[in-house]
């Protein structure tokens, strides 16, 4: 089944045809009016150079007027000859036959019954175009009509393609495929939803998450500010460093810059409760802190850090580069990046 776009919006036409596999465009004067197009001939000329196959209206009250309008359109500086859309009627079918005999292609549309579709096939229409949405709006079994049209083409060998049109939602496209329609012309708003599926979205997100865990290194996700305090610094200085870095911990280092431990905002709260505000002026060397922090190498993959967070049930890991503290990895950093649920 070939996929066509049903539109007169130049912006979405350009966007849609960038997909590379849409094979045609159907449009109507109503669409053009809706999008503020006043120069219909200019629009037809432009569209004839934008899409592989263009279907445009040839209107008239008599067969002679319809044929004359088609000939007038052919006199325009077109890049490609369009397929002429003609509403089904006795005059329209007579015009269809004359245009076909002259070597042109016709799309007989506004079809609502099998009799109308048969007459269009007999007149040599290249396309017969029932309108699914409009038929269903009136309470008719539109899908049965498409199925019957496809069966007639297959049984009698008419060189006619059944076009599924008036598409309202993705389910219409699915049924068009099932029924064996040869072409389905779809609004861009519906076409954009044809790949939507919650399970696909969840699966794709999971693949991305796992790929990032196995390819991104810890040094790529730690923050630029490295909250470090020396052992001679005060608890108050540790609190200031935590606030600046927006991380609830600081790395403690000795006089040689080697890792001595980690001090967290939880440690501060517990010590304030136990000893009061005076604790803020004491040196880090004079208070208890964790001298065996969990560490990870800066070149380690993020999934190794995730394993450490999960196994130790902690919120902060000291990151080392050449055995020197390079930063602190906070569990919220991974949550915000979508690397940890």
QUIVENDA-V731192 format. One record per backbone hydrogen bond with DSSP energy under -0.5 kcal/mol. NH is the residue of the N-H (numbers start at 1). CO is the residue of the C=O. E is the energy in kcal/mol with one decimal. If there is no record, write none. Layout:
nh->NH co->CO e->E
nh->NH co->CO e->E
//
This chain:
nh->2 co->182 e->-2.9
nh->4 co->2 e->-0.5
nh->4 co->184 e->-2.8
nh->5 co->24 e->-2.5
nh->6 co->186 e->-2.0
nh->7 co->5 e->-0.7
nh->7 co->26 e->-1.8
nh->10 co->8 e->-0.8
nh->13 co->9 e->-2.4
nh->14 co->10 e->-2.4
nh->15 co->11 e->-2.0
nh->16 co->12 e->-2.9
nh->17 co->13 e->-2.4
nh->18 co->14 e->-0.6
nh->18 co->15 e->-0.7
nh->19 co->16 e->-1.8
nh->20 co->17 e->-0.8
nh->23 co->3 e->-2.6
nh->24 co->3 e->-0.6
nh->25 co->53 e->-2.7
nh->26 co->5 e->-2.8
nh->27 co->55 e->-1.4
nh->32 co->28 e->-2.0
nh->33 co->29 e->-2.6
nh->34 co->30 e->-2.4
nh->35 co->31 e->-1.6
nh->36 co->33 e->-1.7
nh->37 co->32 e->-2.9
nh->38 co->36 e->-0.6
nh->40 co->38 e->-1.0
nh->43 co->39 e->-2.0
nh->44 co->40 e->-2.5
nh->45 co->41 e->-2.4
nh->46 co->42 e->-2.3
nh->47 co->43 e->-2.8
nh->48 co->44 e->-2.1
nh->49 co->45 e->-0.6
nh->49 co->46 e->-1.1
nh->50 co->47 e->-1.3
nh->51 co->47 e->-1.6
nh->55 co->25 e->-2.5
nh->56 co->54 e->-0.5
nh->56 co->83 e->-2.3
nh->58 co->85 e->-2.5
nh->66 co->62 e->-2.2
nh->67 co->63 e->-2.6
nh->68 co->64 e->-2.3
nh->69 co->65 e->-2.2
nh->70 co->66 e->-2.2
nh->71 co->67 e->-2.4
nh->72 co->68 e->-2.2
nh->73 co->69 e->-2.3
nh->74 co->70 e->-2.2
nh->75 co->71 e->-1.0
nh->75 co->72 e->-0.6
nh->76 co->73 e->-1.5
nh->78 co->76 e->-2.6
nh->83 co->54 e->-3.1
nh->84 co->105 e->-2.4
nh->85 co->56 e->-3.7
nh->86 co->84 e->-0.5
nh->86 co->107 e->-2.6
nh->88 co->109 e->-2.1
nh->93 co->89 e->-2.8
nh->94 co->90 e->-1.9
nh->95 co->91 e->-2.2
nh->96 co->92 e->-2.3
nh->97 co->93 e->-2.4
nh->98 co->94 e->-1.9
nh->99 co->95 e->-2.6
nh->100 co->96 e->-2.7
nh->101 co->97 e->-2.6
nh->102 co->98 e->-1.2
nh->103 co->100 e->-1.9
nh->104 co->99 e->-2.7
nh->107 co->84 e->-3.4
nh->108 co->106 e->-0.6
nh->108 co->127 e->-2.5
nh->109 co->86 e->-1.6
nh->109 co->107 e->-0.7
nh->110 co->129 e->-0.7
nh->111 co->129 e->-1.4
nh->117 co->113 e->-2.0
nh->118 co->114 e->-3.0
nh->119 co->115 e->-2.3
nh->120 co->116 e->-2.0
nh->121 co->117 e->-2.2
nh->122 co->118 e->-2.8
nh->123 co->119 e->-1.6
nh->124 co->121 e->-1.6
nh->125 co->120 e->-2.4
nh->126 co->106 e->-1.5
nh->127 co->106 e->-1.9
nh->128 co->161 e->-2.3
nh->129 co->108 e->-2.6
nh->130 co->128 e->-0.5
nh->131 co->111 e->-1.2
nh->132 co->130 e->-0.7
nh->132 co->165 e->-2.2
nh->133 co->165 e->-0.5
nh->133 co->166 e->-1.5
nh->135 co->131 e->-2.1
nh->136 co->132 e->-2.6
nh->137 co->133 e->-2.1
nh->138 co->134 e->-1.1
nh->138 co->135 e->-0.6
nh->139 co->136 e->-1.6
nh->140 co->135 e->-2.4
nh->142 co->140 e->-1.6
nh->145 co->141 e->-1.3
nh->146 co->142 e->-1.9
nh->147 co->143 e->-2.2
nh->148 co->144 e->-2.4
nh->149 co->145 e->-2.5
nh->150 co->146 e->-2.4
nh->151 co->147 e->-2.0
nh->152 co->148 e->-2.3
nh->153 co->149 e->-2.2
nh->154 co->150 e->-2.4
nh->155 co->151 e->-2.8
nh->156 co->152 e->-2.6
nh->157 co->153 e->-1.6
nh->158 co->153 e->-0.6
nh->160 co->158 e->-1.3
nh->161 co->126 e->-2.4
nh->163 co->128 e->-3.1
nh->163 co->161 e->-0.6
nh->164 co->162 e->-0.6
nh->164 co->183 e->-3.3
nh->165 co->130 e->-1.2
nh->165 co->163 e->-0.7
nh->167 co->185 e->-0.6
nh->172 co->169 e->-1.7
nh->173 co->169 e->-0.7
nh->173 co->170 e->-0.5
nh->174 co->170 e->-1.9
nh->175 co->171 e->-2.3
nh->176 co->172 e->-2.2
nh->177 co->173 e->-2.2
nh->178 co->174 e->-2.1
nh->179 co->175 e->-2.7
nh->180 co->176 e->-0.7
nh->180 co->177 e->-0.8
nh->181 co->176 e->-2.0
nh->182 co->162 e->-1.3
nh->183 co->162 e->-1.9
nh->184 co->2 e->-2.4
nh->185 co->164 e->-2.3
nh->186 co->4 e->-2.7
nh->186 co->184 e->-0.5
nh->190 co->187 e->-0.6
nh->191 co->187 e->-2.6
nh->192 co->188 e->-2.3
nh->193 co->190 e->-1.5
nh->194 co->191 e->-1.4
nh->196 co->193 e->-1.2
nh->201 co->197 e->-2.4
nh->202 co->198 e->-2.7
nh->203 co->199 e->-2.6
nh->204 co->200 e->-2.7
nh->205 co->201 e->-2.3
nh->206 co->202 e->-2.2
nh->207 co->203 e->-2.4
nh->208 co->204 e->-2.6
nh->209 co->205 e->-2.7
nh->210 co->206 e->-2.7
nh->211 co->207 e->-2.6
nh->212 co->208 e->-2.7
nh->213 co->209 e->-2.2
nh->214 co->210 e->-1.5
nh->215 co->211 e->-0.6
nh->215 co->212 e->-0.9
nh->216 co->212 e->-3.0
nh->218 co->300 e->-2.9
nh->219 co->298 e->-2.4
nh->220 co->217 e->-1.4
nh->221 co->218 e->-1.8
nh->222 co->218 e->-1.3
nh->223 co->328 e->-0.5
nh->227 co->225 e->-0.8
nh->228 co->226 e->-0.8
nh->229 co->251 e->-2.8
nh->231 co->253 e->-1.1
nh->233 co->230 e->-1.4
nh->235 co->282 e->-1.9
nh->236 co->280 e->-2.6
nh->238 co->234 e->-1.7
nh->239 co->235 e->-2.1
nh->240 co->236 e->-2.1
nh->241 co->237 e->-2.4
nh->242 co->238 e->-2.1
nh->243 co->239 e->-2.1
nh->244 co->240 e->-2.4
nh->245 co->241 e->-2.1
nh->246 co->242 e->-1.5
nh->247 co->242 e->-1.2
nh->249 co->247 e->-0.8
nh->250 co->263 e->-2.5
nh->251 co->227 e->-2.7
nh->252 co->261 e->-2.8
nh->253 co->229 e->-2.1
nh->254 co->258 e->-2.0
nh->257 co->254 e->-2.0
nh->259 co->323 e->-0.5
nh->260 co->252 e->-3.4
nh->261 co->252 e->-1.5
nh->262 co->290 e->-2.2
nh->263 co->250 e->-2.3
nh->265 co->248 e->-2.1
nh->268 co->264 e->-1.7
nh->269 co->265 e->-2.2
nh->270 co->266 e->-2.2
nh->271 co->267 e->-2.3
nh->272 co->268 e->-2.6
nh->273 co->269 e->-2.0
nh->274 co->270 e->-1.7
nh->275 co->271 e->-3.2
nh->276 co->271 e->-0.5
nh->276 co->272 e->-1.9
nh->279 co->276 e->-1.8
nh->280 co->277 e->-2.0
nh->281 co->278 e->-1.4
nh->282 co->279 e->-1.4
nh->284 co->233 e->-2.7
nh->285 co->231 e->-2.3
nh->286 co->283 e->-1.4
nh->287 co->284 e->-1.4
nh->290 co->262 e->-1.2
nh->291 co->289 e->-0.7
nh->296 co->318 e->-2.1
nh->298 co->320 e->-2.9
nh->300 co->297 e->-1.9
nh->302 co->216 e->-2.7
nh->303 co->213 e->-2.0
nh->304 co->301 e->-1.4
nh->305 co->301 e->-1.0
nh->306 co->302 e->-2.5
nh->307 co->303 e->-2.1
nh->308 co->304 e->-1.7
nh->309 co->305 e->-2.7
nh->310 co->306 e->-2.5
nh->311 co->307 e->-2.6
nh->312 co->308 e->-2.4
nh->313 co->309 e->-1.4
nh->314 co->309 e->-0.8
nh->317 co->329 e->-2.1
nh->318 co->294 e->-2.3
nh->319 co->327 e->-3.0
nh->320 co->296 e->-2.5
nh->321 co->324 e->-2.7
nh->324 co->321 e->-1.3
nh->326 co->319 e->-3.5
nh->327 co->319 e->-1.1
nh->329 co->317 e->-3.1
nh->330 co->328 e->-0.7
nh->331 co->315 e->-2.7
nh->333 co->330 e->-1.4
nh->334 co->330 e->-0.9
nh->335 co->331 e->-1.7
nh->336 co->332 e->-2.8
nh->337 co->333 e->-1.3
nh->338 co->335 e->-1.4
nh->339 co->334 e->-2.9
nh->340 co->334 e->-1.0
//
